[in-house]
Amino acid sequence: MATVRTRITLCLLKPPKFSHPNTFKAFFRPTSVSNSLSISLKNHSRFNTLHLKPYLSPFVRKCRPPKSAAGGAVRSLFTGIVEEMGQIQHVGPSHDGGFEMRIAAKTVLGGVQLGDSIAINGTCLTVTGFDPAASHFTVGLSPETLRKTNLGDLFSGSLVNLERALQPTSRMGGHFVQGHVDGTGEIVSMEPEGDSLWVKVRAPPELLRLVVPKGFITVDGTSLTVVSVYEEEKCFDFMLVAYTQQKVVIPLKQVGDKVNLEVDILGKYIEKLLRSGIGSAAAVSSS
């Protein structure tokens, strides 16, 4: 099939917002001061004018994908029990024009294959390359991942929590974690008590309403038990024991830093059922 190259110029009225200062440069290379973009599209049969809109929508439209990645089939599950802390070796543009992250690790490379899922700070990402001899692996980062998580704030040398996807024979030490980050929170206080550490996090209202005392929450990929919820402050807190502090990245953060949050999936389903009226209908039918 002959290859047709089509040159298209797009004008962005308002650049997208990314947390990482170099992210915009990685995805967009303006050809003029008006932020015009030149994009060469190969295989015209695939990228025809009728299909350009969905392919380019994450970059040029305000309409974005769903707020979490839970819209599709669940391909991987995690427990929130961090296996090891890895160190970022490289984060930036990839050779194919995307954005990638290379991480030094050991434990999670055991049995790894291309296409496997590894949670990085609680974000389920696909392994696109690995080198067991050099002890590192690579994952790709989509624009939506950079918008929804704190991964765009990381840099070479940053430590991250790592966990491989759950296997049928694995122990369920934490709770069901999808790796679909719902949003980010901000650390507002870190207070020691004995050898434990209290951490208070401010969360967006749409997430805080799904957080309950003694319930589960995933913070940077770590399965934790919520101690208290402070509605007026829009915060919740949890405690890290001495052992956990040595195994995860949260104690290394500072007040004001962002953390990835994934609320308990059960809360999401219950809220949706109640909003749709199924819960009230079931109550009426049973009475």
Backbone as JSON, one array per atom type, in Angstrom:
{
  "sequence": "MATVRTRITLCLLKPPKFSHPNTFKAFFRPTSVSNSLSISLKNHSRFNTLHLKPYLSPFVRKCRPPKSAAGGAVRSLFTGIVEEMGQIQHVGPSHDGGFEMRIAAKTVLGGVQLGDSIAINGTCLTVTGFDPAASHFTVGLSPETLRKTNLGDLFSGSLVNLERALQPTSRMGGHFVQGHVDGTGEIVSMEPEGDSLWVKVRAPPELLRLVVPKGFITVDGTSLTVVSVYEEEKCFDFMLVAYTQQKVVIPLKQVGDKVNLEVDILGKYIEKLLRSGIGSAAAVSSS",
  "N": [[0.84, -1.18, 0.0], [0.58, 2.18, -0.86], [2.27, 4.9, 0.67], [1.01, 7.83, 2.02], [1.79, 11.08, 2.71], [0.65, 13.55, 4.79], [0.51, 16.91, 5.52], [-0.22, 18.85, 8.25], [-1.31, 21.76, 9.86], [-1.73, 22.97, 13.05], [-3.24, 25.16, 15.35], [-2.75, 26.1, 18.58], [-4.75, 27.54, 20.93], [-4.6, 27.69, 23.63], [-2.11, 26.39, 25.54], [-1.82, 22.99, 26.78], [-1.89, 22.06, 30.26], [0.77, 20.84, 32.08], [2.39, 19.11, 34.75], [5.12, 18.74, 34.79], [7.87, 20.67, 33.8], [9.19, 20.2, 31.38], [7.51, 18.65, 29.91], [5.66, 19.72, 28.1], [7.34, 20.6, 26.04], [8.26, 18.18, 25.16], [6.11, 16.94, 23.89], [5.09, 18.84, 22.17], [6.26, 20.77, 19.59], [6.62, 23.83, 18.77], [6.35, 25.65, 15.7], [6.26, 28.26, 15.22], [5.8, 31.54, 16.72], [3.16, 31.54, 17.38], [2.46, 29.16, 18.39], [2.02, 27.16, 16.48], [1.62, 23.89, 15.14], [3.35, 21.4, 13.39], [2.54, 18.45, 11.91], [3.36, 15.37, 10.62], [1.7, 12.82, 9.04], [1.65, 9.35, 8.66], [0.67, 6.52, 6.62], [-2.02, 7.03, 5.38], [-4.47, 5.81, 5.11], [-5.17, 5.03, 7.62], [-4.95, 7.33, 9.24], [-7.04, 9.21, 8.34], [-9.06, 12.09, 7.4], [-11.47, 11.82, 8.73], [-10.87, 10.52, 11.03], [-9.08, 11.99, 12.45], [-9.77, 13.61, 14.61], [-10.34, 12.06, 17.06], [-7.75, 11.0, 17.44], [-6.15, 13.2, 17.92], [-7.36, 14.47, 19.99], [-6.53, 14.41, 22.8], [-4.66, 16.41, 22.82], [-5.49, 18.83, 21.64], [-8.07, 19.5, 22.37], [-10.41, 20.51, 24.9], [-11.94, 18.58, 25.92], [-11.47, 15.7, 27.7], [-10.14, 12.37, 28.44], [-11.88, 9.91, 30.55], [-11.96, 10.54, 34.11], [-10.64, 8.61, 35.55], [-8.84, 5.59, 34.82], [-10.59, 3.51, 34.75], [-12.47, 2.8, 32.94], [-12.19, 0.8, 31.04], [-11.6, -2.77, 30.53], [-10.4, -4.52, 33.4], [-7.13, -5.2, 33.47], [-4.97, -5.72, 35.09], [-4.19, -6.28, 38.51], [-3.27, -5.0, 41.71], [-1.82, -5.07, 45.02], [-1.02, -3.07, 46.7], [1.07, -3.48, 48.34], [4.21, -2.58, 48.57], [6.96, -3.68, 46.67], [9.6, -2.97, 46.24], [11.79, -0.09, 46.29], [12.48, 1.83, 43.52], [14.86, 3.62, 41.45], [14.75, 6.5, 39.5], [16.28, 6.72, 36.39], [16.16, 8.03, 34.0], [13.98, 10.42, 32.59], [11.9, 11.65, 30.19], [11.66, 12.82, 26.74], [10.99, 10.26, 24.29], [12.41, 8.15, 21.66], [10.47, 7.82, 19.74], [8.93, 10.04, 19.81], [7.27, 10.24, 21.99], [6.85, 10.08, 25.56], [8.92, 8.91, 28.13], [10.05, 6.77, 30.83], [12.83, 5.6, 32.57], [13.81, 3.18, 34.89], [15.79, 2.13, 37.57], [15.98, -1.03, 39.0], [15.51, -4.13, 40.83], [14.13, -6.36, 42.15], [11.5, -6.33, 40.93], [12.11, -7.0, 38.38], [12.25, -9.67, 38.18], [11.29, -12.33, 36.28], [10.09, -10.63, 34.44], [8.4, -9.5, 31.48], [8.05, -8.11, 28.16], [5.41, -5.83, 27.9], [4.29, -6.45, 30.32], [2.7, -5.41, 33.4], [3.59, -2.91, 35.7], [3.31, -1.27, 38.75], [4.0, 2.03, 39.36], [4.64, 4.2, 41.79], [2.0, 3.7, 42.37], [0.77, 3.88, 39.9], [-0.4, 2.15, 37.22], [1.59, 0.9, 34.75], [2.93, 0.05, 31.51], [5.49, -2.2, 30.68], [7.92, -1.37, 28.42], [10.45, -1.92, 27.7], [13.4, -3.64, 28.86], [16.3, -4.5, 30.78], [17.82, -6.94, 32.25], [20.5, -7.43, 32.94], [21.59, -4.89, 33.21], [19.93, -4.01, 35.14], [17.5, -2.44, 34.89], [14.37, -1.01, 33.74], [11.97, 0.14, 31.29], [9.23, 2.37, 30.83], [6.37, 3.71, 29.13], [4.87, 6.98, 29.12], [1.77, 8.44, 29.02], [0.01, 11.45, 27.88], [-2.31, 11.79, 29.48], [-1.65, 10.3, 31.76], [0.41, 11.88, 32.78], [-1.04, 14.13, 33.39], [-2.8, 13.29, 35.42], [-1.31, 12.21, 37.52], [1.54, 12.29, 39.82], [3.83, 11.77, 38.46], [4.97, 13.35, 36.5], [6.32, 15.24, 37.93], [8.62, 14.14, 38.77], [12.18, 13.35, 38.61], [15.49, 12.56, 37.36], [17.05, 10.4, 39.6], [15.08, 10.46, 41.51], [13.21, 8.55, 43.88], [10.95, 5.81, 43.64], [7.95, 3.98, 44.38], [7.53, 0.53, 43.73], [5.67, -2.15, 42.31], [4.84, -5.36, 41.18], [2.27, -6.78, 39.05], [-0.53, -8.52, 40.5], [-0.5, -12.04, 41.02], [-2.34, -15.17, 40.55], [-1.56, -16.89, 42.57], [-0.54, -15.31, 44.53], [-0.17, -13.8, 47.81], [-2.76, -11.93, 49.35], [-2.02, -9.23, 50.6], [-2.64, -6.53, 50.99], [-5.05, -4.48, 49.69], [-7.51, -4.56, 47.02], [-6.06, -3.04, 44.36], [-6.15, -1.08, 41.54], [-4.34, 0.42, 40.11], [-5.09, 2.61, 38.78], [-4.84, 5.75, 38.97], [-6.67, 8.15, 40.74], [-6.33, 10.81, 41.19], [-4.35, 13.52, 42.55], [-3.03, 14.25, 45.81], [-2.11, 16.57, 48.44], [0.54, 16.74, 50.69], [0.1, 17.89, 53.93], [0.98, 17.84, 56.51], [3.49, 16.27, 58.55], [4.08, 14.36, 61.19], [6.01, 13.02, 63.75], [5.47, 10.28, 66.03], [6.65, 8.66, 68.59], [8.26, 5.91, 67.19], [6.75, 5.96, 64.96], [5.01, 7.55, 62.17], [2.89, 10.21, 61.58], [0.88, 11.19, 58.89], [-0.7, 13.7, 57.13], [-2.98, 14.38, 54.55], [-4.18, 16.53, 52.05], [-7.02, 16.28, 50.05], [-8.77, 16.25, 46.86], [-12.22, 17.31, 46.78], [-13.97, 15.54, 45.4], [-12.76, 13.12, 45.7], [-12.32, 12.89, 48.44], [-14.84, 12.43, 49.53], [-15.16, 9.76, 49.19], [-13.51, 8.62, 50.95], [-13.1, 6.96, 53.98], [-13.01, 6.67, 57.58], [-10.89, 4.15, 58.9], [-10.98, 2.82, 56.55], [-9.7, 1.63, 53.33], [-7.04, 3.17, 51.45], [-5.02, 4.1, 48.68], [-1.86, 5.39, 48.58], [0.53, 6.83, 46.7], [0.88, 4.28, 45.65], [0.95, 2.68, 47.89], [-0.76, 0.58, 50.05], [-2.88, 1.69, 52.5], [-4.32, 2.3, 55.76], [-6.91, 4.43, 56.53], [-6.97, 6.74, 59.15], [-8.35, 9.02, 60.27], [-10.83, 11.3, 58.99], [-11.04, 14.6, 57.93], [-13.38, 16.65, 57.35], [-13.87, 19.47, 57.15], [-11.33, 20.47, 56.78], [-10.73, 19.26, 54.47], [-9.15, 16.96, 54.43], [-7.36, 13.89, 55.16], [-5.86, 11.44, 57.34], [-3.12, 9.2, 58.07], [-1.12, 6.57, 59.53], [2.29, 5.66, 59.56], [4.13, 2.86, 60.35], [7.34, 1.98, 61.77], [8.64, -0.01, 60.22], [7.32, 0.14, 57.71], [8.04, 2.7, 56.96], [10.63, 2.39, 56.13], [10.39, 1.12, 53.74], [8.95, 2.42, 51.77], [8.33, 5.38, 49.73], [7.07, 7.57, 50.85], [7.85, 8.72, 53.45], [10.09, 10.1, 52.64], [9.27, 12.33, 51.4], [8.19, 15.82, 51.47], [6.39, 18.36, 53.28], [3.87, 19.77, 51.32], [4.47, 18.42, 49.02], [3.26, 16.41, 46.27], [1.12, 13.54, 46.19], [0.14, 10.43, 44.74], [-3.22, 9.35, 44.52], [-5.5, 6.71, 45.0], [-8.7, 5.8, 45.47], [-10.71, 3.42, 47.33], [-12.02, 0.91, 45.3], [-14.49, -0.25, 45.81], [-15.98, 1.74, 47.05], [-16.43, 3.47, 44.91], [-18.12, 1.98, 43.23], [-20.35, 1.59, 44.9], [-21.21, 4.23, 45.29], [-21.96, 4.87, 42.66], [-24.06, 3.08, 42.23], [-25.92, 3.98, 44.13], [-26.41, 6.57, 43.19], [-27.64, 6.02, 40.78], [-30.03, 5.09, 41.59], [-30.45, 2.44, 42.06], [-29.9, 1.33, 44.52], [-31.92, 2.41, 46.25], [-34.15, 1.39, 44.97], [-33.8, -1.34, 45.32], [-34.1, -1.5, 48.06], [-36.78, -0.83, 48.37], [-38.05, -2.93, 47.01], [-37.4, -5.1, 48.62], [-38.74, -4.62, 50.91]],
  "CA": [[0.0, 0.0, 0.0], [1.39, 3.39, -0.96], [2.24, 5.75, 1.85], [0.7, 9.22, 1.7], [2.18, 11.97, 3.81], [-0.21, 14.72, 4.85], [1.04, 17.91, 6.43], [-1.33, 19.55, 8.88], [-0.89, 22.78, 10.8], [-2.72, 23.2, 14.09], [-2.95, 26.33, 16.17], [-3.24, 25.92, 19.95], [-5.07, 28.81, 21.55], [-4.16, 27.64, 25.02], [-1.34, 25.14, 25.72], [-2.25, 22.14, 27.9], [-1.13, 22.21, 31.49], [1.44, 19.65, 32.59], [3.11, 19.43, 35.97], [6.56, 18.73, 34.53], [8.18, 21.8, 32.92], [9.67, 19.78, 30.06], [6.55, 17.78, 29.27], [5.09, 20.41, 26.94], [8.32, 20.58, 24.97], [8.42, 16.81, 24.67], [5.0, 16.57, 23.03], [4.76, 19.89, 21.23], [7.42, 21.53, 19.11], [6.05, 24.92, 17.99], [7.12, 26.09, 14.54], [6.18, 29.72, 15.17], [5.46, 32.09, 18.02], [1.73, 31.35, 17.63], [2.29, 27.77, 18.82], [1.54, 26.3, 15.41], [2.23, 22.59, 15.16], [3.43, 20.7, 12.12], [2.49, 17.01, 12.16], [3.36, 14.53, 9.43], [0.98, 11.6, 9.33], [1.9, 8.28, 7.73], [-0.42, 5.57, 6.44], [-3.19, 7.88, 5.28], [-5.68, 5.01, 5.25], [-5.5, 4.99, 9.04], [-5.12, 8.69, 9.73], [-7.78, 10.04, 7.39], [-9.63, 13.27, 8.03], [-12.6, 11.46, 9.59], [-10.37, 9.93, 12.27], [-8.07, 12.84, 13.08], [-10.24, 14.21, 15.86], [-10.05, 11.27, 18.26], [-6.32, 10.8, 17.66], [-5.51, 14.43, 18.38], [-8.16, 15.08, 21.03], [-5.88, 14.68, 24.09], [-3.73, 17.52, 22.74], [-6.03, 20.09, 21.13], [-9.42, 19.76, 22.83], [-10.58, 20.53, 26.34], [-12.57, 17.31, 26.28], [-10.42, 14.77, 28.08], [-10.61, 11.04, 28.76], [-12.47, 9.81, 31.88], [-11.07, 10.97, 35.19], [-9.8, 7.48, 35.93], [-8.72, 4.65, 33.72], [-11.4, 2.35, 35.08], [-13.52, 2.63, 31.96], [-12.0, -0.41, 30.27], [-11.48, -4.0, 31.3], [-9.3, -4.56, 34.35], [-6.12, -6.12, 32.96], [-4.03, -6.04, 36.14], [-4.54, -5.88, 39.87], [-2.16, -4.91, 42.64], [-2.24, -5.16, 46.42], [-0.58, -1.91, 47.47], [2.23, -3.86, 49.16], [5.36, -2.2, 47.75], [7.99, -4.71, 46.64], [10.9, -2.32, 46.38], [11.89, 1.27, 45.79], [13.37, 1.97, 42.38], [15.39, 4.97, 41.24], [14.61, 6.96, 38.12], [17.53, 7.02, 35.7], [15.88, 8.96, 32.9], [12.58, 10.73, 32.31], [11.9, 12.66, 29.14], [11.17, 12.39, 25.42], [11.47, 9.0, 23.74], [12.82, 8.25, 20.26], [9.31, 7.85, 18.85], [8.2, 11.29, 20.0], [6.45, 10.2, 23.19], [7.5, 10.41, 26.83], [9.26, 7.64, 28.75], [10.76, 6.79, 32.1], [13.67, 4.42, 32.81], [13.93, 3.02, 36.33], [16.68, 1.1, 38.07], [15.27, -1.9, 39.94], [16.0, -5.51, 40.87], [13.09, -7.34, 42.49], [10.39, -6.37, 39.99], [12.58, -7.51, 37.09], [12.16, -11.12, 38.2], [10.25, -12.87, 35.4], [9.42, -9.59, 33.67], [8.29, -9.64, 30.03], [7.52, -6.93, 27.5], [3.96, -5.75, 28.01], [3.85, -6.66, 31.7], [2.3, -4.21, 34.14], [4.26, -2.61, 36.96], [2.79, -0.05, 39.36], [5.03, 2.99, 39.75], [3.93, 5.14, 42.66], [0.58, 3.4, 42.28], [0.28, 4.06, 38.54], [-0.18, 0.95, 36.41], [2.25, 1.24, 33.49], [3.34, -1.1, 30.72], [6.92, -2.31, 30.42], [8.22, -1.28, 26.99], [11.82, -2.38, 27.51], [14.07, -3.96, 30.11], [17.64, -5.07, 30.67], [18.14, -7.54, 33.55], [21.93, -7.29, 33.24], [21.81, -3.52, 33.66], [18.99, -3.79, 36.23], [16.57, -1.34, 34.7], [13.28, -1.21, 32.79], [11.43, 1.38, 30.73], [7.79, 2.45, 30.61], [5.92, 4.91, 28.43], [3.94, 7.83, 29.86], [0.83, 9.14, 28.14], [-0.35, 12.78, 28.39], [-3.28, 11.67, 30.57], [-0.93, 9.86, 32.95], [1.14, 13.03, 33.31], [-2.0, 15.07, 33.95], [-3.51, 12.77, 36.57], [-0.42, 11.69, 38.55], [2.7, 13.11, 40.18], [5.02, 11.27, 37.77], [5.57, 14.44, 35.75], [7.13, 16.07, 38.82], [9.82, 13.41, 39.15], [13.38, 13.63, 37.83], [16.54, 11.56, 37.54], [17.46, 10.3, 40.99], [13.9, 10.31, 42.37], [12.84, 7.19, 44.25], [9.54, 5.51, 43.4], [7.45, 2.69, 44.84], [7.32, -0.42, 42.64], [4.98, -3.41, 42.61], [4.37, -6.13, 40.02], [0.86, -7.14, 39.09], [-0.88, -9.66, 41.34], [-0.67, -13.35, 40.4], [-3.37, -15.95, 41.24], [-0.99, -17.58, 43.74], [0.04, -14.33, 45.45], [-0.91, -13.46, 49.01], [-3.45, -10.64, 49.27], [-1.62, -8.58, 51.84], [-3.2, -5.19, 51.12], [-6.42, -4.51, 49.19], [-7.54, -4.54, 45.56], [-5.58, -1.78, 43.79], [-6.16, -1.18, 40.08], [-3.27, 1.17, 39.48], [-5.72, 3.71, 38.05], [-4.78, 6.88, 39.89], [-7.84, 9.02, 40.63], [-5.9, 12.2, 41.28], [-3.24, 13.74, 43.48], [-3.27, 15.0, 47.04], [-0.96, 17.36, 48.91], [0.91, 16.51, 52.09], [-0.01, 19.13, 54.69], [1.75, 17.73, 57.75], [4.17, 15.0, 58.84], [4.42, 14.49, 62.6], [6.42, 11.76, 64.37], [4.98, 9.88, 67.35], [7.49, 7.51, 68.85], [8.94, 5.54, 65.96], [5.77, 6.0, 63.88], [4.9, 8.85, 61.51], [1.57, 10.64, 61.15], [0.89, 11.95, 57.64], [-2.02, 14.24, 56.77], [-3.01, 14.7, 53.13], [-5.36, 17.24, 51.53], [-7.49, 15.59, 48.85], [-9.87, 16.92, 46.17], [-13.53, 16.95, 47.36], [-14.58, 14.39, 44.73], [-12.12, 11.92, 46.22], [-12.45, 12.82, 49.89], [-16.13, 11.88, 49.91], [-15.08, 8.3, 49.11], [-12.54, 8.19, 51.96], [-13.78, 6.76, 55.27], [-12.12, 6.2, 58.66], [-10.62, 2.71, 58.95], [-11.08, 2.24, 55.21], [-8.46, 1.57, 52.57], [-6.69, 4.14, 50.42], [-3.69, 3.87, 48.12], [-1.08, 6.63, 48.5], [1.76, 6.52, 45.97], [0.98, 2.84, 45.45], [1.02, 1.98, 49.16], [-2.05, 0.31, 50.68], [-2.86, 2.25, 53.84], [-5.59, 2.42, 56.48], [-7.24, 5.79, 56.93], [-7.26, 6.87, 60.58], [-9.42, 10.0, 60.44], [-11.17, 12.17, 57.87], [-11.33, 15.95, 58.41], [-14.18, 17.22, 56.26], [-13.7, 20.91, 57.04], [-9.99, 20.74, 56.26], [-10.59, 18.49, 53.22], [-7.95, 16.15, 54.65], [-7.41, 12.63, 55.89], [-4.52, 11.11, 57.8], [-2.77, 7.79, 58.27], [0.12, 6.42, 60.29], [3.27, 4.72, 59.03], [4.98, 2.26, 61.37], [8.77, 2.09, 61.46], [9.01, -0.92, 59.12], [6.81, 0.68, 56.44], [8.8, 3.91, 56.62], [11.88, 2.0, 55.48], [10.11, 0.39, 52.5], [8.2, 3.22, 50.81], [8.91, 6.71, 49.49], [6.3, 8.64, 51.49], [8.61, 9.47, 54.47], [11.13, 10.92, 52.0], [8.64, 13.53, 50.85], [8.1, 16.96, 52.35], [5.1, 19.05, 53.28], [3.66, 20.47, 50.06], [4.67, 17.5, 47.9], [2.08, 15.71, 45.78], [1.09, 12.08, 46.26], [-0.92, 9.83, 43.93], [-4.29, 8.78, 45.32], [-6.53, 5.85, 44.41], [-9.64, 5.43, 46.52], [-11.16, 2.04, 47.28], [-12.93, 0.69, 44.18], [-15.82, -0.57, 46.32], [-16.67, 3.0, 47.28], [-16.87, 4.01, 43.63], [-19.27, 1.22, 42.74], [-21.5, 1.86, 45.76], [-21.69, 5.57, 44.99], [-22.65, 4.86, 41.38], [-25.35, 2.39, 42.41], [-26.83, 4.87, 44.85], [-26.78, 7.68, 42.31], [-28.53, 5.53, 39.73], [-31.29, 4.7, 42.2], [-30.57, 1.0, 42.22], [-29.92, 1.02, 45.94], [-33.23, 2.7, 46.81], [-35.1, 0.47, 44.36], [-33.64, -2.65, 45.96], [-34.65, -1.41, 49.4], [-38.24, -0.85, 48.25], [-38.49, -4.27, 46.6], [-37.18, -6.04, 49.7], [-39.6, -4.29, 52.04]],
  "C": [[0.89, 1.24, 0.0], [1.21, 4.24, 0.29], [2.0, 7.19, 1.43], [1.05, 10.07, 2.91], [1.34, 13.24, 3.73], [0.34, 15.68, 5.88], [-0.11, 18.77, 6.94], [-0.77, 20.56, 9.86], [-2.02, 23.07, 11.77], [-2.29, 24.4, 14.9], [-3.57, 26.12, 17.54], [-3.49, 27.3, 20.57], [-4.58, 28.87, 22.99], [-3.41, 26.35, 25.25], [-1.88, 24.34, 26.88], [-1.35, 22.34, 29.1], [-0.54, 20.88, 31.91], [2.23, 20.04, 33.81], [4.61, 19.5, 35.75], [6.9, 19.82, 33.52], [8.62, 21.39, 31.54], [8.66, 18.94, 29.29], [5.98, 18.42, 28.01], [6.04, 20.37, 25.76], [8.45, 19.2, 24.36], [7.34, 16.45, 23.67], [4.73, 17.58, 21.93], [6.03, 20.67, 20.85], [6.9, 22.64, 18.21], [6.96, 25.33, 16.84], [7.02, 27.6, 14.36], [5.76, 30.21, 16.54], [3.99, 31.91, 18.35], [1.42, 29.93, 18.03], [1.66, 26.91, 17.74], [2.31, 25.0, 15.45], [2.24, 22.01, 13.77], [3.51, 19.22, 12.41], [2.44, 16.28, 10.83], [2.73, 13.22, 9.79], [1.24, 10.58, 8.24], [0.66, 7.39, 7.64], [-1.77, 6.3, 6.44], [-4.49, 7.1, 5.44], [-6.12, 4.91, 6.7], [-5.81, 6.38, 9.57], [-5.81, 9.54, 8.67], [-8.48, 11.15, 8.15], [-10.78, 12.93, 8.97], [-12.14, 10.96, 10.94], [-9.34, 10.79, 12.98], [-8.49, 13.32, 14.46], [-9.97, 13.35, 17.07], [-8.58, 11.06, 18.52], [-5.66, 12.03, 18.28], [-6.21, 15.03, 19.59], [-7.43, 15.31, 22.35], [-5.02, 15.93, 24.06], [-4.42, 18.85, 22.41], [-7.45, 20.37, 21.57], [-9.47, 19.79, 24.35], [-11.23, 19.24, 26.82], [-11.49, 16.28, 26.52], [-11.0, 13.4, 28.34], [-11.22, 11.02, 30.16], [-11.45, 10.11, 32.96], [-10.23, 9.84, 35.74], [-9.78, 6.51, 34.78], [-9.57, 3.41, 33.93], [-12.48, 2.07, 34.06], [-13.4, 1.35, 31.17], [-11.91, -1.63, 31.15], [-10.27, -3.94, 32.22], [-8.3, -5.61, 33.9], [-5.14, -6.55, 34.05], [-4.59, -5.58, 37.47], [-3.28, -5.88, 40.72], [-2.71, -4.99, 44.06], [-1.89, -3.93, 47.23], [0.53, -2.25, 48.45], [3.48, -3.65, 48.31], [6.44, -3.26, 47.84], [9.4, -4.13, 46.81], [10.78, -0.87, 45.94], [12.9, 1.29, 44.65], [13.83, 3.41, 42.26], [15.31, 5.33, 39.77], [15.99, 7.3, 37.55], [17.34, 8.05, 34.6], [14.38, 9.18, 32.81], [12.57, 11.88, 31.3], [11.41, 12.09, 27.83], [11.79, 11.07, 24.99], [11.8, 9.18, 22.27], [11.63, 8.35, 19.32], [8.44, 9.08, 19.06], [7.31, 11.32, 21.21], [7.24, 10.63, 24.41], [7.75, 9.11, 27.55], [10.0, 7.85, 30.06], [11.55, 5.49, 32.24], [14.0, 4.36, 34.3], [14.88, 1.88, 36.66], [15.95, 0.29, 39.13], [15.88, -3.29, 39.88], [14.85, -6.5, 41.05], [12.02, -7.45, 41.42], [10.81, -6.86, 38.61], [12.53, -9.03, 37.04], [11.0, -11.62, 37.36], [9.56, -11.84, 34.53], [9.45, -9.9, 32.18], [7.79, -8.33, 29.45], [6.0, -6.96, 27.57], [3.43, -6.01, 29.4], [3.5, -5.32, 32.36], [3.07, -4.1, 35.44], [3.68, -1.3, 37.47], [3.95, 0.81, 39.84], [4.36, 4.12, 40.5], [2.41, 4.96, 42.51], [-0.03, 3.56, 40.92], [0.61, 2.82, 37.71], [0.37, 1.34, 35.05], [2.78, -0.02, 32.83], [4.84, -1.07, 30.45], [7.16, -2.33, 28.9], [9.65, -1.72, 26.67], [12.44, -2.71, 28.85], [15.42, -4.6, 29.82], [18.02, -5.63, 32.04], [19.6, -7.37, 33.94], [22.25, -5.9, 33.78], [20.86, -3.11, 34.79], [18.15, -2.53, 36.04], [15.48, -1.74, 33.71], [12.72, 0.14, 32.39], [9.93, 1.27, 30.57], [7.48, 3.73, 29.85], [4.9, 5.66, 29.27], [3.06, 8.6, 28.88], [0.55, 10.53, 28.69], [-1.34, 12.71, 29.54], [-2.62, 11.22, 31.86], [-0.19, 11.03, 33.59], [0.19, 14.06, 33.93], [-2.55, 14.59, 35.29], [-2.61, 12.38, 37.75], [0.7, 12.68, 38.87], [3.96, 12.69, 39.43], [5.72, 12.36, 36.97], [6.43, 15.35, 36.6], [8.46, 15.41, 39.18], [10.98, 13.71, 38.21], [14.4, 12.53, 38.09], [17.04, 11.59, 38.98], [16.29, 10.14, 41.95], [13.65, 8.83, 42.66], [11.34, 7.01, 44.07], [9.2, 4.14, 43.97], [7.15, 1.8, 43.65], [6.6, -1.67, 43.14], [4.56, -4.07, 41.3], [2.9, -6.47, 40.19], [0.65, -8.42, 39.88], [-1.02, -10.93, 40.5], [-1.7, -14.15, 41.19], [-2.86, -16.62, 42.52], [-0.44, -16.62, 44.78], [-0.82, -14.16, 46.7], [-1.54, -12.08, 48.84], [-3.19, -9.86, 50.55], [-2.23, -7.21, 52.05], [-4.68, -5.19, 50.78], [-6.36, -4.43, 47.67], [-7.19, -3.14, 45.06], [-5.51, -1.96, 42.28], [-4.95, -0.52, 39.43], [-3.8, 2.3, 38.62], [-5.83, 4.9, 39.01], [-5.96, 7.81, 39.66], [-7.47, 10.5, 40.65], [-4.75, 12.31, 42.26], [-3.72, 14.5, 44.71], [-1.99, 15.73, 47.44], [-0.7, 17.06, 50.38], [0.87, 17.84, 52.84], [0.71, 19.06, 56.04], [2.34, 16.34, 57.87], [4.69, 15.11, 60.27], [4.82, 13.13, 63.17], [5.73, 11.54, 65.71], [5.67, 8.58, 67.7], [8.28, 7.18, 67.59], [7.99, 5.49, 64.77], [5.68, 7.42, 63.3], [3.46, 9.1, 61.09], [1.7, 11.48, 59.88], [-0.53, 12.39, 57.34], [-1.96, 14.73, 55.33], [-4.3, 15.44, 52.78], [-5.75, 16.63, 50.19], [-8.6, 16.4, 48.18], [-11.21, 16.45, 46.74], [-14.15, 15.71, 46.73], [-13.95, 13.07, 45.15], [-12.34, 11.77, 47.72], [-13.79, 12.22, 50.31], [-16.16, 10.35, 49.86], [-14.07, 7.74, 50.11], [-13.24, 8.11, 53.31], [-12.78, 6.31, 56.32], [-12.08, 4.68, 58.72], [-10.8, 2.02, 57.6], [-9.73, 2.24, 54.52], [-8.29, 2.81, 51.69], [-5.28, 3.82, 49.95], [-2.99, 5.22, 47.94], [0.27, 6.3, 47.89], [1.98, 5.01, 45.86], [1.05, 2.03, 46.72], [-0.37, 1.81, 49.75], [-2.0, 0.75, 52.13], [-4.26, 2.28, 54.44], [-5.79, 3.86, 56.92], [-7.56, 5.8, 58.42], [-8.45, 7.8, 60.79], [-9.63, 10.79, 59.15], [-11.61, 13.51, 58.43], [-12.05, 16.7, 57.29], [-13.94, 18.7, 56.06], [-12.34, 21.27, 56.45], [-9.75, 20.09, 54.89], [-9.35, 17.59, 53.28], [-8.31, 14.79, 55.25], [-6.0, 12.34, 56.37], [-4.35, 9.61, 57.96], [-1.45, 7.75, 59.03], [1.0, 5.36, 59.64], [4.11, 4.18, 60.18], [6.42, 2.28, 60.89], [9.16, 1.21, 60.28], [8.57, -0.35, 57.78], [7.61, 1.91, 56.01], [10.09, 3.58, 55.87], [11.66, 1.42, 54.08], [9.41, 1.22, 51.44], [8.77, 4.63, 50.74], [8.23, 7.83, 50.27], [7.11, 9.39, 52.55], [9.7, 10.36, 53.88], [10.58, 12.21, 51.43], [8.58, 14.62, 51.91], [6.7, 17.54, 52.3], [5.0, 19.89, 52.0], [3.85, 19.59, 48.84], [3.36, 16.82, 47.53], [2.25, 14.2, 45.96], [-0.06, 11.58, 45.38], [-1.94, 9.17, 44.85], [-5.19, 7.88, 44.47], [-7.44, 5.41, 45.55], [-10.11, 4.0, 46.3], [-12.21, 1.87, 46.19], [-14.34, 0.38, 44.64], [-16.64, 0.69, 46.56], [-17.19, 3.6, 45.99], [-18.12, 3.3, 43.12], [-20.52, 1.51, 43.58], [-22.08, 3.23, 45.47], [-22.46, 5.59, 43.67], [-24.01, 4.17, 41.48], [-26.37, 3.28, 43.11], [-27.3, 6.02, 43.98], [-27.76, 7.26, 41.22], [-29.89, 5.11, 40.27], [-31.46, 3.23, 42.41], [-30.66, 0.63, 43.7], [-31.28, 1.26, 46.56], [-34.29, 1.75, 46.26], [-35.03, -0.9, 45.01], [-34.24, -2.64, 47.36], [-36.17, -1.49, 49.37], [-38.74, -2.24, 47.94], [-38.35, -5.3, 47.71], [-38.1, -5.79, 50.88], [-41.02, -4.81, 51.85]]
}
